[in-house]
Structures are given as structure tokens and as C-alpha cells.
Amino acid sequence: MELPHLSLTQFVLYADHGIHSHIVRLLLEEKQLNYQLVIMEDERSEELTELNPYRTLPVLVNRDVALYELTVIFEYLEERHQSPRLLPSVPSERAKIRQLAWRLQNDWLSQAFILMTHPDSFDEQSALNAKKSLSDSLVTLAPLFGHKPYFLSDEFGWCDALLLPLLWRLPDMNINLPTHLIRPLLEYQDRLFSRPSFIASIRPMESL
């Protein structure tokens, strides 16, 4: 398939309604980039296969590239469009954030992915384990959300972009955490869910 003719500031985002697609929408909104959103209802479509041999979403197209791995998408956007920066300028601090982001994806997003799995491939025991793991971890680490205005940072960054779409979907995952144990997390959600870029990233089916 021939890629669309786009400028450096124009993107096409092939997406579904999942967390990863929401993360990319949030990144694009945060960097105030112009993009066309194409919702793909059928992951077996020939169009998606030509864009991504793994047939996973999201896929971000810009000029002559089609990117389909979440961290690669983020790094591409961060390098191409450095304002606002979502990583620190100091190399050691940048490395720390990258490692923390990897842990969030490995420990939290992976559990959310299990809980949001399509019903026809749903494994009940795996879901129970994932729900307990994610719930326990959020309660244990809730105090971290109170240390700084953003997640362990004074500025909005990559980790926040990973966290917000996940936290937004906690009710969909039937995760109800004890309020008295997670107040810093709840305050973080209240602040960040009202951020203009996050509001703009929410599709009609996820509306406030």
C-alpha cells in the first residue's frame, strides 16, 4: 500500500479504542500535532496487514514511515517534535525516565491489556491474577503520586502519557480501590484528567 503524502507535521493514526491507541492520541495532542484518526474495526484487514505485519494497533504514519511499536512511536515524536519535551534534557535523568516507563509498561500496562482482552479470548484466571496484581500495585505505590505535580516529575512527561489512559479505564476493568489508601493517586487523576491535551484525546465513546 502506498503511504499517504504527508508533511513532517501531518500524521495518520490507525487506531482502535484500546489503551495503546489512546496513549498515542494523547502524545499527539500534547505536542499539538495535526493528525487524521482512522478507527480500524477489523484487525484482519488487508490495509492493516500492509502497514504492520503483526496486525496490531496503533499504527502511526508520517511521510515515508509506518510505526507500530509504542515506544518507537514515542521516541520518533520526541525526536521530531521537541516542544514540549516529554523527556528530561540531562542524559542520566532521561535514562531513569525511560527505565521507569519500561517498568510501567511491563508491570501495569501488561496487566491492563489482559483485563481489556476481547471476550472471545478472555482467560478468567489470568484476569483475576492481573486484577489483583494491578490493584495491589496501585495501592502500594499510590503515595508516589503525591511527591510532585506529575508522576515523579515537575513537568508532564512520557510516564504521565502512559498512565492516564490506563487510570481512565480502571472502572472498565472493574478495579475499585479503597479511597483512604489512594488519596494521592485520586488527586493526581483529578488534576491530570482536566488537562486540555487529555480531554482532547478522549474520543466520543470515552467522553466525560
C-alpha positions in Angstrom: 0.0 0.0 0.0 1.3 3.4 -0.9 1.7 5.7 2.1 -0.2 9.0 2.0 1.7 12.1 1.1 2.2 13.9 4.4 4.4 16.7 5.7 6.6 16.4 8.8 3.8 17.8 10.9 1.0 15.7 9.4 0.1 12.2 10.7 -2.4 9.4 10.1 -3.2 7.4 13.2 -4.7 4.0 12.6 -6.2 3.0 15.9 -8.7 1.1 18.0 -10.4 2.0 21.3 -7.6 0.5 23.4 -5.1 1.9 25.8 -2.1 2.0 23.4 -4.1 3.9 20.8 -5.2 6.4 23.5 -1.6 6.9 24.6 -0.6 7.8 21.1 -3.6 10.2 20.7 -2.5 11.8 24.0 1.1 12.2 22.7 -0.1 13.8 19.5 -2.4 16.2 21.4 0.2 17.1 23.9 2.6 18.0 21.1 -0.2 19.8 19.3 0.3 17.9 16.1 -2.1 17.6 13.2 -3.4 14.1 12.7 -6.2 12.2 11.0 -7.7 9.4 13.2 -8.8 6.3 11.4 -10.6 3.8 13.6 -9.9 0.2 12.4 -12.7 -2.2 13.4 -11.1 -5.2 11.7 -7.5 -6.1 12.6 -7.5 -8.7 9.8 -8.0 -6.0 7.1 -5.6 -6.0 4.2 -4.9 -2.4 4.8 -3.6 -3.0 8.3 -1.6 -6.0 7.2 0.2 -3.9 4.7 1.0 -1.2 7.3 2.0 -3.6 10.1 2.9 -7.3 9.6 1.9 -8.0 13.2 -1.6 -6.6 12.6 -1.6 -4.7 15.9 -2.8 -1.2 16.6 -2.0 1.6 16.8 0.0 2.4 13.7 1.3 5.9 13.2 2.1 7.1 9.6 4.2 10.1 8.9 5.7 10.7 5.4 7.6 7.6 4.5 7.3 5.7 7.8 4.6 3.5 9.4 5.4 2.9 13.1 3.6 0.2 15.2 5.6 -0.2 18.4 4.5 2.1 21.2 8.0 3.2 22.5 9.3 3.6 18.9 6.3 5.9 18.2 7.0 7.9 21.3 10.8 8.2 20.5 10.0 9.3 16.9 7.6 12.0 18.1 10.0 13.2 20.8 12.9 13.5 18.4 10.9 15.1 15.6 8.9 17.5 17.7 10.8 18.5 20.8 8.3 21.1 22.0 7.1 20.3 24.6 9.7 17.9 25.7 8.4 14.8 27.4 11.9 13.6 28.5 14.5 15.4 30.6 17.4 17.1 28.9 20.0 15.5 31.2 21.1 12.1 29.9 21.1 10.4 33.2 17.6 11.7 34.1 16.4 10.7 30.6 17.6 7.2 31.1 15.8 7.0 34.5 12.5 8.0 32.9 13.0 5.6 30.1 13.6 2.8 32.6 10.6 3.9 34.7 8.4 4.0 31.6 9.5 0.4 30.7 8.5 -0.7 34.2 5.1 0.9 33.8 4.6 -0.9 30.5 5.9 -4.2 31.8 4.2 -4.2 35.2 1.0 -2.2 34.8 0.0 -1.9 31.1 0.6 -5.6 30.6 -1.9 -6.4 33.3 -4.4 -3.9 31.9 -4.1 -5.5 28.5 -5.1 -8.8 30.0 -8.1 -7.2 31.7 -9.2 -5.4 28.5 -8.8 -8.5 26.3 -11.6 -9.2 23.8 -14.2 -11.6 25.4 -13.6 -14.3 22.8 -10.0 -14.8 24.1 -10.7 -14.0 27.7 -9.0 -16.2 30.3 -10.8 -15.8 33.6 -8.0 -16.9 35.9 -5.4 -14.8 34.1 -7.8 -11.8 34.5 -8.2 -12.4 38.2 -4.5 -12.6 38.7 -4.0 -9.4 36.6 -6.7 -7.5 38.5 -5.1 -8.4 41.9 -1.6 -7.6 40.7 -2.6 -4.2 39.3 -4.8 -3.3 42.2 -2.2 -4.2 44.8 0.5 -2.3 43.0 -1.6 0.8 42.6 -2.4 0.9 46.3 1.2 0.2 47.3 2.6 2.9 45.1 -0.2 5.5 45.5 2.0 7.7 47.7 4.4 8.3 44.8 1.7 10.3 43.1 1.8 12.9 45.8 5.5 13.7 45.7 5.4 16.0 42.7 2.8 17.7 40.4 3.2 14.9 37.8 4.4 11.3 38.2 7.8 11.7 39.9 8.4 14.9 37.9 7.8 18.6 38.0 6.6 18.6 34.4 4.3 16.4 32.3 6.2 13.6 30.6 6.3 10.2 29.0 5.3 8.4 32.2 2.1 10.5 32.6 1.2 9.8 28.9 1.4 6.1 29.7 -0.5 6.3 33.0 -3.5 8.5 32.2 -5.2 6.2 29.6 -4.7 3.3 32.0 -6.1 5.1 35.0 -9.1 6.4 32.9 -10.0 2.7 32.3 -9.9 1.4 35.9 -13.8 1.4 36.1 -13.9 -0.6 32.8 -11.6 -3.1 34.4 -13.8 -3.3 37.5 -11.0 -2.1 39.7 -12.3 -0.2 42.7 -9.6 0.8 45.1 -10.1 1.9 48.7 -10.3 5.7 48.7 -8.5 6.2 52.0 -5.4 4.3 50.7 -5.0 6.1 47.4 -5.7 9.8 48.0 -2.5 11.0 46.3 -3.5 8.9 43.2 -7.0 10.3 43.2 -5.7 13.9 43.4 -3.3 13.2 40.6 -6.2 11.9 38.5 -8.3 14.9 39.2 -5.5 17.3 38.1 -4.4 15.4 35.0 -7.8 14.3 33.7 -8.7 18.0 33.3 -5.5 18.7 31.3 -6.6 20.1 27.8 -4.5 17.5 25.9 -6.1 14.7 27.8 -9.6 16.0 27.3 -8.8 16.4 23.6 -7.5 12.8 23.4 -10.8 11.3 24.6 -12.9 10.0 21.8 -16.8 10.3 21.9 -17.2 6.8 23.3 -14.9 7.7 26.2 -16.4 11.2 26.8 -16.6 12.8 30.2 
